[in-house]
Amino acid sequence: MRAKAYAPGRVELLGNHTDYNEGVMLGAAIDRGLNITGENREEDLITINSVSMGRAEVPCAELRAQTKQPWVNYVLGVIHELKALGIPIAGFSADLDGNLPAGSGLSSSAALEVATALLLLTLHQRELPPLEIAKACQGPNGSLLAFNPVCSTKSLPSMVEQTTLSFLMLALKRCERFRFRAALR
């Protein structure tokens, strides 16, 4: 089976660094993101090809932190969290690309986690509610940065209280659409 998934980046409007300190944050999905396409494999091997980060291969039996290519740890963390939820993840190969620059403060790691989770759920014909997907993506980086890419609609900002995971979607009254354009150099 072949599948694809997309996850947008996000911007924090309020509450920078309060997400992992159990505070309140206000964030919104943006118009830049990551695409991932992939398929199941017969062999127990995970292969990820990234246009910007290179290629990583990890045997399914060796799902532990990688030091040579640390970016793949976000993928492995999602696999670990999905397995903990009882979803059997087997070998797969995937290609990753997009227009969300890594290290730019636009939650590229959260977008990678969400895109990976959505791809794996599709490949394994499973479903989870959006908040459960965001929680599964919380494990790898310790914060709920994945909330906006999974739960937001129409780029509406959302306020999330980290200790209870309660949230409120906010509608903007004075403009039709909230859009943040990342400045690329």
C-alpha positions as CSV (number, residue, x, y, z in Angstrom):
1,M,0.0,0.0,0.0
2,R,1.2,3.5,-0.9
3,A,0.1,6.6,1.0
4,K,0.9,10.3,1.6
5,A,0.4,12.8,4.3
6,Y,1.0,16.5,4.9
7,A,1.5,18.5,8.1
8,P,1.9,22.3,8.3
9,G,4.4,24.2,10.5
10,R,3.1,26.4,13.2
11,V,3.9,29.7,14.8
12,E,3.5,30.6,18.5
13,L,1.7,33.9,19.0
14,L,1.8,33.7,22.8
15,G,3.5,31.4,25.3
16,N,6.8,30.7,23.8
17,H,8.5,27.9,25.8
18,T,5.4,27.5,28.1
19,D,4.3,24.4,26.2
20,Y,6.8,22.1,27.8
21,N,6.6,24.0,31.1
22,E,2.9,23.2,31.4
23,G,1.6,26.7,30.7
24,V,-0.8,28.2,28.2
25,M,0.2,28.7,24.6
26,L,-1.5,30.3,21.6
27,G,-0.4,29.0,18.2
28,A,-1.6,28.6,14.7
29,A,-0.8,26.4,11.7
30,I,0.9,28.2,8.8
31,D,1.1,27.9,5.1
32,R,4.4,26.0,5.0
33,G,4.8,22.3,5.8
34,L,6.1,18.9,5.1
35,N,4.9,16.2,2.7
36,I,5.7,12.5,3.3
37,T,4.9,9.7,0.9
38,G,5.6,6.1,1.7
39,E,4.7,2.4,1.5
40,N,4.9,-0.7,3.6
41,R,7.9,-3.0,3.1
42,E,8.1,-6.8,3.5
43,E,11.4,-6.5,5.4
44,D,11.6,-5.1,8.9
45,L,13.5,-2.0,7.9
46,I,12.5,1.7,8.1
47,T,14.0,3.9,5.4
48,I,13.4,7.6,5.3
49,N,14.7,9.8,2.4
50,S,14.7,13.5,3.1
51,V,15.5,16.0,0.4
52,S,17.2,18.3,3.0
53,M,18.5,15.8,5.6
54,G,19.6,12.8,3.7
55,R,18.8,9.1,4.0
56,A,18.3,7.1,7.2
57,E,17.8,3.4,7.6
58,V,16.9,1.7,10.9
59,P,16.0,-1.9,11.5
60,C,12.6,-2.3,13.2
61,A,14.3,-4.4,15.9
62,E,16.7,-1.5,16.7
63,L,14.4,1.4,17.4
64,R,16.7,3.5,19.6
65,A,18.1,7.0,19.4
66,Q,20.3,7.6,16.5
67,T,23.4,9.8,16.9
68,K,24.6,10.1,13.3
69,Q,21.2,11.3,12.0
70,P,19.4,12.7,15.0
71,W,16.5,14.2,12.9
72,V,15.2,10.6,12.4
73,N,14.6,10.3,16.1
74,Y,11.4,12.3,15.7
75,V,10.2,9.6,13.3
76,L,11.3,6.8,15.7
77,G,9.7,8.5,18.6
78,V,6.3,8.6,16.8
79,I,6.7,4.9,16.0
80,H,7.4,4.2,19.7
81,E,4.3,6.1,20.8
82,L,2.0,4.5,18.2
83,K,3.3,1.1,19.2
84,A,2.5,2.0,22.9
85,L,-1.1,2.7,21.7
86,G,-1.3,-0.9,20.4
87,I,-0.7,0.0,16.7
88,P,1.7,-2.6,15.2
89,I,4.2,-0.7,13.0
90,A,6.1,-2.8,10.5
91,G,8.8,-1.8,8.1
92,F,8.2,1.0,5.6
93,S,10.0,3.4,3.3
94,A,9.1,7.1,3.0
95,D,10.2,10.2,1.1
96,L,10.1,13.5,2.9
97,D,10.1,17.0,1.4
98,G,8.4,20.4,1.8
99,N,8.9,24.1,2.2
100,L,9.3,24.3,5.9
101,P,12.9,25.0,6.9
102,A,14.4,23.1,9.8
103,G,15.6,25.1,12.7
104,S,13.6,28.2,11.8
105,G,11.3,28.2,14.9
106,L,8.3,27.1,12.8
107,S,7.9,23.7,14.5
108,S,9.4,21.6,11.6
109,S,10.0,18.8,14.1
110,A,6.3,18.8,15.1
111,A,5.3,18.8,11.4
112,L,7.6,15.8,10.8
113,E,6.0,14.0,13.7
114,V,2.5,14.7,12.6
115,A,3.2,13.8,9.0
116,T,4.8,10.6,10.1
117,A,1.9,9.7,12.4
118,L,-0.7,10.4,9.6
119,L,1.3,8.4,7.1
120,L,1.7,5.4,9.4
121,L,-1.9,5.4,10.5
122,T,-2.9,5.3,6.8
123,L,-0.4,2.6,5.9
124,H,-1.6,0.4,8.8
125,Q,-5.3,1.3,8.2
126,R,-5.8,2.7,11.7
127,E,-7.5,5.8,12.9
128,L,-7.0,8.0,16.0
129,P,-8.9,11.1,17.0
130,P,-6.9,14.3,16.3
131,L,-6.1,15.0,19.9
132,E,-4.7,11.5,20.4
133,I,-2.5,12.0,17.3
134,A,-1.2,15.2,18.9
135,K,-0.5,13.4,22.2
136,A,1.3,10.6,20.4
137,C,3.5,13.3,18.7
138,Q,4.0,15.0,22.1
139,G,6.2,12.1,23.3
140,P,9.2,12.6,21.0
141,N,9.8,16.2,21.8
142,G,8.1,16.6,25.2
143,S,5.6,19.3,24.2
144,L,2.3,19.5,22.5
145,L,3.6,21.5,19.5
146,A,1.8,19.0,17.3
147,F,-1.6,20.4,18.4
148,N,-2.0,23.0,15.7
149,P,-0.9,20.9,12.7
150,V,-3.3,18.2,13.8
151,C,-6.3,20.0,15.3
152,S,-6.4,23.4,13.8
153,T,-8.7,24.2,10.8
154,K,-8.4,27.0,8.4
155,S,-5.3,28.3,10.2
156,L,-7.3,29.4,13.2
157,P,-5.2,30.1,16.2
158,S,-5.9,27.9,19.2
159,M,-5.1,28.3,22.9
160,V,-4.0,25.2,24.6
161,E,-3.6,24.7,28.4
162,Q,-0.8,22.2,28.7
163,T,-1.6,20.7,32.1
164,T,-5.2,19.7,31.2
165,L,-4.8,19.7,27.4
166,S,-8.0,21.8,27.2
167,F,-8.1,24.0,24.1
168,L,-10.1,26.8,22.5
169,M,-10.2,27.6,18.8
170,L,-10.2,31.3,18.3
171,A,-11.9,33.0,15.4
172,L,-10.4,36.3,14.2
173,K,-13.1,38.9,13.7
174,R,-11.3,41.7,11.8
175,C,-9.8,39.7,9.0
176,E,-11.0,36.8,6.8
177,R,-7.9,34.7,7.2
178,F,-4.9,34.6,9.5
179,R,-1.8,33.8,7.5
180,F,1.9,33.9,8.5
181,R,4.4,33.8,5.7
182,A,7.8,32.5,6.8
183,A,10.7,34.6,5.6
184,L,13.1,32.4,3.7
185,R,16.6,33.5,2.9
